[in-house]
Amino acid sequence: MKILGIGNAIVDVICKVEDDFISKNGLTKSTMKLIFDEKEFQTLLSTLKIEKTVSGGSVANSIVGLSQLGNEVGFIGKVSDDELGGKYEEGLKSENVKYIYNKKKEELPTGTCLILVTPDSERTMCTFLGTAGKINENDVSSDAIKKSEIILLEGYLWDEGDPKKAFEKAIQNAKKVAMSLSDQFCVDRHKPHFLELVRNKLDITFANEQEIMSLIDAKNFDDVINFSKSLGKIIVVTRGEKGAVAINGDEVVECGIKQGLKVVDLTGAGDLFAGGFLHGHVNNMSLKQSLEKGTEMSSKVIQQIGARL
């Protein structure tokens, strides 16, 4: 297998909302809020009109993108044997992703993420992790990891207890490890751990500009470049309208954004970018070509609703 993703198995529920819905519900635009109370989550959901439901989760989105580009891929993520869990598995299999998990009835339901899309196309997420957040080392197949050229992890998965153990088992058994920092709140919550991962455990790190600057307490983007050069590993940073940059030792390459796009929904832009870049990487493309492939994939996905092409 080319790439195996390990991440939160979340059913994305996409809804269009006005800006005042975000402020009224005490949310911060363009970020992800974890909701721990199932009743609170259901109350929020009951007030919304659902546009679309998709088998999501950050890494799963990247893996589907890689499958669509013709790569042999798999995914490990925990769901319950409930209606949404069944839909989740079917959704991945229909995209030619090998789903390496045997679902069973869990105490908590399958994880769900409300993706609230405002008129400016920004997305604000409310996630009820459900059983996805209970992934443990027994859910992660060492055999599947060892048979993969590279594994892709997400910062969202890093938490104390069982998920962290699953994460560590995956890294220990992998030939090569890529990870997305996922979200600035995530970075701020786990800064020392993430810094240790980026420095010592990861071969490829994906981040946006805010996440990486927060991680290393950078004063400007030159600090990010210098930090990345010193590592001798691949650091890939998306910079919004400034495009993206990839650093591998002394090699620094940039790629601008595509012009004239009709942006509809930014959901999945970073996920598909990571998928496109990894496609280039595992198919022996140059750093520049991999960056361009990532940009091409993210440009396509933001012109439609949802994180799937």
C-alpha positions in Angstrom: 0.0 0.0 0.0 1.3 3.5 -0.9 -0.3 5.5 2.0 -2.2 4.5 5.1 -4.1 7.3 6.9 -4.9 7.0 10.6 -7.3 9.6 11.9 -10.7 10.6 13.4 -13.5 8.8 11.5 -16.0 11.6 11.4 -19.2 12.0 9.4 -19.2 15.6 8.0 -22.6 17.3 8.1 -22.4 20.4 5.9 -24.8 23.3 6.6 -25.0 26.9 5.3 -25.4 29.5 8.0 -25.3 33.3 8.3 -22.5 35.1 10.2 -24.8 35.8 13.1 -25.3 32.1 13.7 -21.6 31.8 14.5 -21.5 34.7 17.0 -24.9 33.8 18.6 -23.5 30.3 19.4 -20.3 31.6 20.8 -18.1 30.1 18.0 -14.9 31.5 16.5 -15.1 31.7 12.7 -12.7 29.4 10.7 -11.8 27.3 13.8 -12.9 23.9 15.1 -14.7 23.6 18.5 -14.9 20.3 20.3 -18.3 19.6 21.8 -18.2 17.0 24.6 -21.9 16.9 25.4 -24.0 14.9 23.0 -27.2 16.7 23.9 -25.6 20.1 23.3 -24.5 18.8 19.9 -27.9 17.5 19.0 -29.6 20.7 20.0 -27.2 22.7 17.7 -27.9 20.2 14.8 -31.7 20.4 15.3 -31.7 24.1 14.3 -29.9 23.6 11.0 -30.8 22.6 7.5 -28.4 19.9 6.2 -26.9 20.4 2.7 -24.8 17.2 2.6 -23.3 14.3 4.7 -20.0 12.8 3.8 -17.5 10.3 5.4 -15.0 12.9 6.6 -12.3 13.6 9.0 -9.2 15.5 8.0 -6.9 12.5 7.1 -9.8 10.5 5.5 -10.3 13.5 3.1 -6.6 13.5 2.2 -6.7 9.7 1.6 -9.8 9.9 -0.6 -8.0 12.5 -2.7 -5.0 10.2 -3.0 -7.3 7.4 -4.1 -8.9 9.6 -6.7 -5.4 10.3 -8.1 -4.9 6.5 -8.6 -2.9 5.6 -5.5 -3.4 2.4 -3.4 -4.5 3.7 0.0 -6.1 2.6 3.3 -7.6 4.2 6.4 -7.9 3.3 10.0 -10.5 5.2 12.1 -12.9 4.1 14.9 -16.7 4.1 14.3 -19.6 2.4 16.1 -21.8 -0.2 14.5 -24.6 2.3 14.0 -26.3 3.9 11.0 -23.7 6.6 10.6 -20.9 4.1 11.1 -22.3 2.0 8.3 -22.5 5.1 6.0 -19.0 6.0 6.9 -17.6 2.6 5.9 -19.6 2.5 2.7 -18.5 6.1 1.8 -14.8 5.1 2.0 -15.2 1.8 0.2 -17.0 3.6 -2.7 -13.9 5.7 -3.1 -11.6 2.6 -3.4 -10.1 3.2 0.1 -9.3 0.0 2.0 -11.0 0.5 5.4 -8.9 -1.4 8.0 -11.2 -1.5 11.0 -13.9 -3.9 12.1 -16.7 -1.9 13.6 -18.7 -3.1 16.7 -21.3 -1.6 18.9 -19.6 1.1 21.1 -20.8 3.0 24.1 -20.5 6.3 22.1 -22.0 6.8 18.6 -20.0 7.4 15.5 -18.3 10.9 15.5 -19.9 13.8 13.7 -18.7 17.2 12.6 -21.0 20.1 11.8 -19.4 22.2 9.1 -21.0 25.6 9.1 -20.3 27.5 5.9 -20.8 31.3 6.0 -21.5 33.5 3.0 -17.8 34.3 2.7 -17.1 30.6 2.1 -15.2 30.2 5.4 -16.1 27.1 7.4 -16.4 26.9 11.2 -16.6 23.4 12.7 -18.3 21.9 15.7 -17.1 18.3 16.3 -18.7 15.7 18.6 -15.9 13.1 18.4 -18.0 10.2 19.8 -16.2 6.9 19.5 -13.7 8.3 17.1 -11.9 10.0 20.0 -11.6 6.6 21.8 -9.3 5.0 19.2 -6.7 2.9 21.0 -3.6 0.9 20.1 -5.6 -2.3 19.6 -7.5 -0.5 16.8 -4.3 0.2 14.9 -2.9 -2.7 12.8 0.9 -2.9 13.0 0.8 -5.2 10.0 -1.0 -2.6 7.8 1.4 0.1 8.9 4.5 -2.0 8.1 3.1 -2.7 4.6 2.6 1.0 3.8 5.3 3.3 2.3 4.1 6.2 4.4 1.5 6.8 7.1 -0.5 10.1 7.4 -1.6 11.3 10.8 -3.6 14.3 12.0 -2.9 16.6 15.0 -6.6 16.3 15.9 -5.9 12.7 16.9 -3.2 13.5 19.5 -4.7 13.4 22.9 -3.7 12.0 26.3 -4.5 8.4 27.0 -5.6 5.9 24.3 -5.4 8.0 21.2 -1.9 9.1 22.1 -0.9 5.4 22.5 -2.4 4.5 19.1 -0.5 7.4 17.6 2.8 6.3 19.2 2.3 2.7 18.1 1.7 3.9 14.5 4.9 6.1 14.5 7.0 3.2 15.9 6.0 0.8 13.2 6.0 3.2 10.2 8.7 3.5 7.5 7.9 7.2 7.0 5.5 9.5 8.9 3.6 12.5 7.6 1.3 14.6 9.8 -0.9 17.6 9.6 -0.9 20.0 12.6 -4.7 20.3 11.9 -5.7 23.5 13.8 -4.2 26.4 15.8 -6.2 25.5 18.9 -4.7 22.0 18.6 -1.2 23.4 18.3 -1.7 25.7 21.3 -3.1 22.8 23.4 -0.2 20.4 22.6 2.7 22.7 21.7 5.6 20.9 23.5 4.4 17.5 22.1 3.9 18.8 18.6 7.3 20.5 18.6 9.0 17.2 19.7 7.1 15.4 16.9 8.1 17.9 14.2 11.7 17.9 15.3 12.3 14.2 15.9 9.5 11.9 14.7 8.0 13.3 11.5 9.4 13.1 8.0 6.8 15.5 6.5 4.8 18.1 8.4 1.8 20.0 7.0 0.7 23.3 8.6 -0.8 26.6 7.7 1.1 29.8 8.4 -0.7 30.5 11.7 -0.2 27.0 13.1 3.6 26.8 12.3 4.2 30.3 13.6 2.4 29.6 16.8 4.2 26.3 17.2 7.7 27.9 17.2 6.6 31.3 18.5 7.9 32.9 15.3 7.9 36.7 15.0 7.9 36.6 11.2 7.9 34.1 8.3 11.7 34.1 8.0 11.8 32.4 11.5 9.7 29.6 10.0 12.0 29.2 7.0 15.1 29.2 9.2 13.6 26.7 11.7 12.5 24.4 8.8 15.9 24.5 7.1 17.6 23.5 10.4 15.5 20.3 10.6 16.5 18.7 7.3 13.0 17.3 7.0 10.1 18.3 4.7 7.9 21.2 6.1 5.0 22.2 3.9 3.2 25.5 4.8 0.0 26.9 3.2 -0.2 30.7 3.4 -3.7 31.5 2.1 -3.5 34.2 -0.7 0.3 34.0 -0.6 0.3 30.4 -1.9 2.3 27.7 -0.3 6.0 26.9 0.4 7.8 23.6 0.9 11.2 23.4 2.7 13.5 20.4 2.7 16.9 21.4 4.2 18.3 24.2 2.1 15.8 23.7 -0.7 12.9 26.2 -0.5 10.2 26.2 -3.2 7.1 28.3 -3.5 3.9 28.0 -5.4 1.3 30.8 -5.9 -2.4 30.3 -5.7 -4.6 29.7 -8.8 -6.2 32.9 -10.0 -9.8 33.5 -11.0 -11.3 30.8 -8.9 -15.0 30.9 -7.8 -14.5 30.0 -4.1 -17.6 28.3 -2.7 -16.5 26.5 0.4 -13.0 26.2 2.0 -13.8 22.8 3.6 -11.1 20.3 2.9 -8.7 22.8 1.2 -5.8 21.8 3.5 -6.7 18.1 3.4 -6.8 17.9 -0.4 -3.6 20.0 -0.5 -1.9 17.4 1.7 -3.3 14.6 -0.5 -2.0 16.2 -3.7 1.5 16.9 -2.2 1.8 13.3 -0.9 0.8 12.0 -4.3 3.7 13.9 -5.8 6.0 12.7 -3.0 5.2 8.9 -3.3 5.4 9.1 -7.1 8.9 10.6 -7.1 8.0 14.1 -8.2 10.2 17.0 -7.3 9.3 19.2 -4.3 8.1 21.9 -6.7 5.9 19.5 -8.6 4.4 18.0 -5.4 3.6 21.6 -4.2 1.9 22.3 -7.5 -0.1 19.1 -7.3 -1.3 20.1 -3.8 -2.3 23.5 -5.0 -4.2 22.1 -7.9 -6.2 19.7 -5.7 -7.0 22.4 -3.1 -8.0 24.8 -5.9 -10.5 22.3 -7.2 -12.1 21.4 -3.9 -12.8 25.1 -2.8 -15.0 25.6 -5.9 -17.6 23.2 -4.6 -19.5 22.3 -1.4 -17.7 19.7 0.8 -14.3 18.1 1.0 -14.6 15.6 -1.8 -13.9 15.9 -5.5 
